[in-house]
């Protein structure tokens, strides 16, 4: 989906990621958040950044490692849901990670018929490296911010996320208010 003519793209934006002004929300905050999510969730952009950073693991594998470190051993079907892909693609991603010695398929503790994917020791190191790349990314974004601005923004973001989680639980129960 592309923004309406004349909106949402910078002339030098070769990544094709619409800017906040391209979203017709009344809320500038929602427009900005949408642009940020689209930007940082772009597999193409992430892949380019990883390649230029010398990273050898592709973006889907990075996402899998990140989730496995955060959640622990996970069924392939749950990994497919969070990665937004199908079972056959997850099988390919896990196969590449397994071939590199980063994950192992093991029998699930709660169901001997089921398989879960778990990080190996080497995989845990690689997953921590994925998070270190994220830390480098945010450090680069904030390099010209004052410490006070970073603290204030962090506190407000933490509050926003907490309120969003609480509100989302209510929305799931009743939908949106008119």
N, C-alpha and C positions, 0 to 999 in steps of 0.2 A: 504494500500500500504506500502510495506516495502522497505528500502533502499537496494541497491545492496550489495551482500555479502562483509562483512568486512568494510562496511561504515556506518556511521551514528548512531551507538549505542554504548553507554558506557557499559562496562561489568557489572556495578552495576545499570544499568538503568532498574528498575523493572516496571516503568510506561510505558515502550515501546514507549517512545517519541524520535524520531530520532533527532540527534544533527545536527548542521548547516553543518558539513562536508558531510552529506549524500545527500545534494541537489546539483545537477550538474549545478547550475547557474554559470556563469562566475563572477557574482557580489557576493563578500563575504557579502556585506550588505544585498542583497536580500536573500541569504542563511540564514543569521542570523535572519532576520525578519521572514522568513518562519518558522524557528525552534521555535521562540518565539510565533508566532501565534498558531502553532500547540500545543505547550506546554500549554499555558494559555487558549486556547479554548477547551481543552480536558475535556469533561464532566466527564470522569472517574477520572482524576486527581483532578478536582475541587471538585467532590463528596468526594474523599478521604480526601482532605484538610478540607472541611467543616465538615465532620464527626469527624475528629481528633481534630477539633477546638471546638467541642461541639455544633455545629450549628444543629438545628432541621429541618430547611427548606432545601429541596433538591435543587440541582443545577438548574433544569429547572425553579423552582419557584423563585430562586434568580434572574435568568436572566429576568423573567417576571417583577418582582418588580423593577429591575434596569431600564428597559425600560419604565415602567409606570411612574416612578418618573421623568425620563428625558423628556418624551414626553407628559405626561398628559393622560387623558382618550383616550383609543385606541380601535378601532374595533378589534374583535377577529381575523379577517382575516389578518390585518396588524401585529398583534402580532405573528401569525403563520409564516408569512414571515420572520420576524426578528429573530425568534427562530429557523427557519429552520425546521419546523415540519408541520404537517397537522392540519386541523380543529378539528378532534376528540381528538388529543393529547392536543391541546390548551384548549379544553373544560375540559379535565381532570385536567390540571394544574390549570386553573381558578377555577374549582370546589373545589380543595384542598385549594386554597387560600381563596376562599369564605367561606368555612367551618371553616377556622381559623379566619375569620373576617378581613382579610387583603385587600380584594377587594370586589367590588359590581358591579353587572351588572345593567346599567342604560340606559334609552332611550337616543339616540343621539340627540344633540341639532339641528343638521342640517337635520335629517331625522327621524321622529317619528317611522318609521318602523324598524329602525336599533338599535342595542344595542352596547354600548361601555363598556369597563372595566375600572373602576376607582379605585384608591387606597382609602381605608377608612383612617380615622385618624390613626388608629393602623397600617394600611398598610404603611402609609408614614413613621412612625417610624421604621418599619421593613426594608423598602427600604433604609432609611438613614443608617441603620445598615449594609446593604449589601455594601454600599459604604465605610463605616468605615472598613469593612473587606478588601476591596481593598487597602485602605490606609495603613492598617497593613501589607499587603502583599508587597507593594512596599517599605515600610520602612524597612522590613526585607531584601529585595534584596539589598537595598542601604546602609545598616547599616555600612559598612566599607568604604564607599566612602567619600571623602572630600566634604565640602559644595561647594567649587569651581567647582569640577567635576560634582556634581549634578546640579548646576546652568547652567554650560556649556552644559551638556547633555540635560537638559530640554529645553534650548533655541534652540538647534539644532533639537531636536525632534519636537518642535512646528513649526519650520520652515519647516521641512520635511513634516509634516502632512498638513500644509497649501499648500505647493507646490504640494503634492500628490492630494489634493482635486481639485486644479486648473487644474492639468494635467489630472485627471480622467474625468473632464467635457469635455476637448478637445478630449480625447480618445473615449468618448461615441459618439461624433459627427462624428469623422473621422476614428476611429479605430487606430491601431498602425502604426507608421511609419516603413518603411522597414529597 
